[in-house]
Every structure is written in structure tokens, then in C-alpha cells.
Amino acid sequence: MAKILIVEDDPQIAKVMKINLKLSGHETESVTTISDAWEILRNDHFDLMCLDVGLPDGSGLDLCEKVRSNGDEIPILFMSARTDEATVVKGITSGGDDYIRKPFGMEELKARMNKIMKRFAPPSGQVTFGGLSIDPVKRLVTIAGEIVNMGRKEMDILIILAKKAGDIVTRDTILSALYDGADMYDRTVDSHMSHLRKKLREIAGESLKITSVYGLGYRLEWKETN
């Protein structure tokens, strides 16, 4: 059973979601505004947030960014009738984990929720490569013994690359691992990859870097330096 926060201002949609999720064994809370969502998130723990993009007091995209900047890694599933590429990409790059288009069926919603929560099941097995060490359980990355602060998606990408260190990892492989087959865009990978490269460069210089292999994907490389 999971505890779900529904942020949706359409009472009928919220009602149907609450009934169906309760029948599936989940506990739910429902609010209709960004301010109410922010308040409840500050005082309670949830396993997933279903977040409408268009809300009476602002955009769910802004709430997502605020949640992430506060260090909260709650999984977020966006819900919206807006299907333009720019909005979908903004939803993911702002820290969302998936984006479902309205109107949606409850079975599709539950399937996407389950996939997100499955991805957030605690990983196991430490990953090392050269001076890089990743503890997926503690969500801890160190390079040459120095702790590196990373966002969740950045760390997930680094884990994927480190597990296949020295080999090429395709963009499709990364997209599939991050979004579990959801309809996402390549530029979401570009954004996370850019932030990740910058952090690696700041700590490791040229010792640890991600190289692009034209037309194929990415490769994590480690080079000993004196």
C-alpha cells in the first residue's frame, strides 16, 4: 500500500481517483491548490504525488521545482490536458518522473504509478569505477573520497553509466531506465547529462568524464592523473 497525494482542482477527477486508488489498497489525501499541497508536504510523508499542471493559484510545474529545490525527492506524476512538447519537457526537467495526458483511464494511471514506485524501490549493490564509488542504497556518490551532491535523476544516470563503464550506453537505454517506457523526449536526457557533466568536471577535472559517441550514446571514462 502506498500513500498518495492528489493535487487536482477538478472535484470529479479527484473523486474518481480517490475511489479507485482506495480500492487498489492505497491511502490518499487530496488538495486543490499549490499552497495547500506545499503545506501538507511540509508536515506529512507521501510515497507519490499526482500533480495537476493547471491549478487555481499557479502552475504545478512551479510547485515541482519548489519541492525539488527544498530537497524533497517524492516521486511526481504530472497530470494535464496540455500535450504540447514544451510543457511535457518542462514537467520532466523541473523534476517530474512521468506525465500523463488528460483524459486518462484509471488503469493507465495506476500502471504509471506502479512503474514509478517500482523504480523507487531501494536499489542494492555498490558500484565502483576508478575513483568513483556509488552507494545506491544510501544515495551517496564519492569521487576520490570526496562526496558529490547530486539530484536523483543525475545519480540514476551515473549509476547506469558506471555499471557499463567503458562501454557505450545508448540514449534509449537511459530514457527507458529513467522513465520506464514513458513517452519522453531526448532533451530531458540532455538537461540531466549537462548538469551531471558539470558536477563531475568540478570535482574530478578530466579524470572522470562522460564522452558522447556520435550517433550512438555516452561512455563513462576514468583516467588516472598524476
C-alpha positions as CSV (number, residue, x, y, z in Angstrom):
1,M,0.0,0.0,0.0
2,A,1.2,3.5,-0.9
3,K,0.3,6.9,0.5
4,I,-0.7,9.1,-2.4
5,L,-1.1,12.9,-2.5
6,I,-3.5,14.1,-5.2
7,V,-3.2,17.7,-6.2
8,E,-6.2,18.3,-8.5
9,D,-8.8,21.1,-8.6
10,D,-11.4,19.2,-10.6
11,P,-13.6,17.6,-7.9
12,Q,-14.9,14.8,-10.2
13,I,-11.4,13.7,-11.3
14,A,-10.1,13.8,-7.7
15,K,-13.1,11.8,-6.5
16,V,-12.7,9.1,-9.1
17,M,-9.0,8.8,-8.4
18,K,-9.5,8.5,-4.7
19,I,-12.2,5.8,-5.0
20,N,-10.1,3.7,-7.5
21,L,-6.9,4.1,-5.6
22,K,-8.6,3.2,-2.3
23,L,-10.0,0.0,-4.0
24,S,-6.4,-0.8,-5.0
25,G,-5.3,-0.6,-1.4
26,H,-3.8,2.9,-1.4
27,E,-4.2,5.7,1.1
28,T,-4.9,9.1,-0.4
29,E,-5.1,12.7,0.5
30,S,-6.5,15.3,-1.9
31,V,-5.9,19.1,-2.1
32,T,-6.9,21.6,-4.8
33,T,-4.2,24.3,-4.7
34,I,-0.5,24.7,-4.7
35,S,-0.5,26.4,-1.3
36,D,-2.4,23.5,0.3
37,A,-0.1,21.0,-1.3
38,W,3.0,22.8,-0.1
39,E,1.6,22.9,3.4
40,I,0.7,19.2,3.6
41,L,4.1,18.2,2.1
42,R,5.9,20.1,4.8
43,N,4.0,18.2,7.5
44,D,3.5,14.7,6.1
45,H,5.2,11.9,4.1
46,F,3.9,10.6,0.8
47,D,5.1,7.8,-1.5
48,L,3.9,9.6,-4.7
49,M,2.3,12.9,-5.7
50,C,-0.2,13.1,-8.6
51,L,0.1,16.7,-9.6
52,D,-2.1,18.7,-12.0
53,V,-0.3,21.3,-14.1
54,G,-3.0,23.9,-14.2
55,L,-4.1,24.9,-10.6
56,P,-6.1,27.9,-9.3
57,D,-3.2,29.6,-7.7
58,G,-0.4,28.8,-10.2
59,S,1.3,26.0,-12.1
60,G,2.1,22.6,-10.8
61,L,5.4,22.9,-12.7
62,D,6.4,25.7,-10.3
63,L,5.4,23.6,-7.3
64,C,7.5,20.7,-8.6
65,E,10.6,23.0,-8.8
66,K,10.0,24.3,-5.3
67,V,9.7,20.8,-3.9
68,R,12.9,19.7,-5.6
69,S,14.8,22.8,-4.5
70,N,13.8,22.0,-1.0
71,G,15.5,18.6,-1.3
72,D,12.3,16.6,-1.4
73,E,12.6,13.6,-3.7
74,I,9.0,12.4,-3.6
75,P,8.1,10.8,-6.9
76,I,5.9,13.1,-9.0
77,L,3.4,12.2,-11.7
78,F,2.1,15.2,-13.7
79,M,-1.5,15.2,-15.0
80,S,-2.6,17.6,-17.6
81,A,-4.7,18.2,-20.7
82,R,-1.8,20.2,-22.1
83,T,0.1,17.9,-24.5
84,D,2.5,20.3,-26.2
85,E,6.1,19.2,-26.2
86,A,7.4,22.2,-24.3
87,T,5.1,21.6,-21.3
88,V,5.9,17.9,-21.2
89,V,9.6,18.5,-21.3
90,K,9.3,21.3,-18.7
91,G,7.5,18.8,-16.5
92,I,10.3,16.3,-16.6
93,T,13.2,18.8,-16.4
94,S,11.6,20.5,-13.5
95,G,11.9,17.2,-11.6
96,G,8.8,15.2,-12.6
97,D,9.0,11.5,-13.1
98,D,6.2,11.0,-15.6
99,Y,3.5,12.9,-17.4
100,I,0.0,11.5,-18.2
101,R,-2.3,13.3,-20.6
102,K,-5.9,14.0,-19.7
103,P,-8.4,12.5,-20.2
104,F,-6.8,9.2,-18.9
105,G,-8.2,5.9,-17.8
106,M,-7.7,4.7,-14.2
107,E,-5.9,1.5,-15.4
108,E,-3.3,3.6,-17.3
109,L,-2.9,5.9,-14.3
110,K,-2.4,3.0,-11.9
111,A,0.0,1.3,-14.3
112,R,2.2,4.5,-14.5
113,M,2.0,5.0,-10.7
114,N,3.1,1.4,-10.1
115,K,6.0,1.8,-12.6
116,I,7.2,4.9,-10.9
117,M,7.0,3.4,-7.4
118,K,8.8,0.3,-8.6
119,R,11.7,2.4,-9.9
120,F,11.9,3.9,-6.4
121,A,12.2,0.6,-4.7
122,P,15.5,0.6,-2.7
123,P,18.4,-0.4,-5.0
124,S,21.2,-2.6,-3.9
125,G,24.9,-3.2,-4.7
126,Q,27.7,-0.7,-4.5
127,V,29.0,0.5,-7.9
128,T,32.7,1.4,-8.3
129,F,34.7,2.6,-11.3
130,G,38.2,4.1,-10.9
131,G,38.0,6.7,-8.2
132,L,34.2,6.7,-8.4
133,S,32.1,5.0,-5.8
134,I,28.3,4.9,-5.7
135,D,26.1,3.5,-2.9
136,P,22.6,3.3,-4.4
137,V,21.0,2.4,-1.0
138,K,22.4,5.4,0.8
139,R,22.2,7.5,-2.4
140,L,25.8,8.5,-1.9
141,V,28.4,9.4,-4.6
142,T,32.1,9.9,-3.8
143,I,35.0,10.7,-6.2
144,A,38.4,10.1,-4.8
145,G,36.8,10.0,-1.3
146,E,35.0,13.4,-1.8
147,I,31.2,13.4,-1.5
148,V,29.4,14.8,-4.6
149,N,25.9,16.1,-4.1
150,M,23.6,15.0,-7.0
151,G,20.0,15.2,-7.9
152,R,18.1,11.9,-8.1
153,K,18.0,11.7,-11.9
154,E,21.7,12.7,-12.2
155,M,22.6,9.9,-9.8
156,D,20.5,7.4,-11.7
157,I,22.2,8.3,-15.0
158,L,25.6,7.9,-13.4
159,I,24.7,4.5,-12.0
160,I,23.6,3.3,-15.4
161,L,26.9,4.6,-17.0
162,A,29.1,3.2,-14.2
163,K,27.6,-0.2,-14.4
164,K,28.6,-0.3,-18.0
165,A,31.8,1.7,-17.5
166,G,33.9,1.9,-20.6
167,D,31.0,0.7,-22.8
168,I,28.6,2.8,-24.8
169,V,25.2,3.3,-23.3
170,T,22.5,4.5,-25.8
171,R,20.2,7.4,-25.2
172,D,17.3,5.0,-25.5
173,T,18.7,2.8,-22.7
174,I,19.0,5.8,-20.4
175,L,15.5,7.1,-21.3
176,S,14.0,3.6,-20.7
177,A,15.7,3.2,-17.3
178,L,14.7,6.7,-16.1
179,Y,11.1,6.8,-17.4
180,D,10.3,3.1,-17.8
181,G,9.0,3.4,-21.3
182,A,7.1,6.6,-20.8
183,D,6.7,9.0,-23.7
184,M,9.5,11.4,-23.0
185,Y,11.9,13.4,-25.2
186,D,15.7,13.2,-25.7
187,R,16.2,16.7,-24.5
188,T,15.3,15.6,-20.9
189,V,18.4,13.4,-21.0
190,D,20.5,16.3,-22.4
191,S,19.5,18.5,-19.5
192,H,20.3,16.0,-16.8
193,M,23.5,15.0,-18.6
194,S,24.7,18.6,-18.8
195,H,24.2,19.1,-15.0
196,L,26.0,15.8,-14.3
197,R,28.9,16.5,-16.5
198,K,29.4,19.9,-14.8
199,K,29.5,18.4,-11.4
200,L,31.9,15.6,-12.4
201,R,34.2,18.2,-14.0
202,E,34.2,20.4,-10.9
203,I,35.3,17.5,-8.7
204,A,37.4,15.3,-11.0
205,G,38.5,17.5,-13.8
206,E,39.4,15.3,-16.7
207,S,39.9,12.2,-14.6
208,L,36.3,11.2,-14.7
209,K,34.2,12.3,-17.6
210,I,31.2,11.4,-19.8
211,T,32.0,11.4,-23.5
212,S,29.5,11.5,-26.3
213,V,29.8,8.9,-29.1
214,Y,28.2,10.5,-32.1
215,G,25.0,8.7,-33.2
216,L,25.4,6.0,-30.5
217,G,25.2,7.3,-27.0
218,Y,27.5,8.0,-24.0
219,R,30.5,6.4,-22.3
220,L,31.9,6.9,-18.8
221,E,35.7,7.1,-18.8
222,W,38.2,7.2,-16.0
223,K,41.9,8.3,-16.4
224,E,44.5,8.3,-13.7
225,T,46.3,11.6,-13.3
226,N,49.4,12.4,-11.5
